[in-house]
Amino acid sequence: MKPSDGEGTVISTTSEPEYYFVVVLAGQSNSMSFGEGLPLPETYDRPDPRIKQLARRSTVTPGGVACKYNDIIPADHCLHDVQDMSRLNHPKADLSKGQYGTVGQGLHIAKKLLPFIPANAGILLVPCCRGGSAFLEGDEGTFSESTGASETSARWGVDKPLYKDLLTRTQAALKANPKNILLAVVWMQGEFDLKQGAYATQPGLFDSMVEKYRSDLS
């Protein structure tokens, strides 16, 4: 019997992927691991060997195997976003079972895509989300080529630290293998801008950032 998750999806048992379809995740809290339910890494949130992510933290999981910024590592329910949610544990979490942190949808988006890509390929997630981030308010934070955007970064826009994080990590994912392909950017954001008087300017700022991103990648 092949292993499956809580939805009945068969978990891959193949060897390491030969290349990856890159899926970038960006935006604010509803685009990342803000789910407060108990993680279920043995069933519903089970990782898949064909689904990886770009590292940001110093270990793959809290207290786990060491990793470096932009390493390709296994993806699980709590991805390496700008905002670190791995330290916030459910009151009933059993850390010995890997039930650490909060829960996001990135892993599940990737699982839904697996049946549509070649069997020798995988999904490489590029988590770049920051809860509470906006175009019209929030601290800009800082950016470093070696660590990405600081966790204080909360402002989107052309050439802001969050944008540089998004761009350079996308580039790193594509350069990791000449066969890698940018499949999609999953963006969820806007709530924090909605309460601003200048909310009507948000779509234009977003469009300008998208145009710059596409130009910088070309």
Summary of the structure (lengths in Angstrom):
residues: 218
radius of gyration: 17.1
end to end distance: 44.7
largest distance: 56.8
contacts: 693
relative contact order: 0.21
helix: 25%
strand: 21%
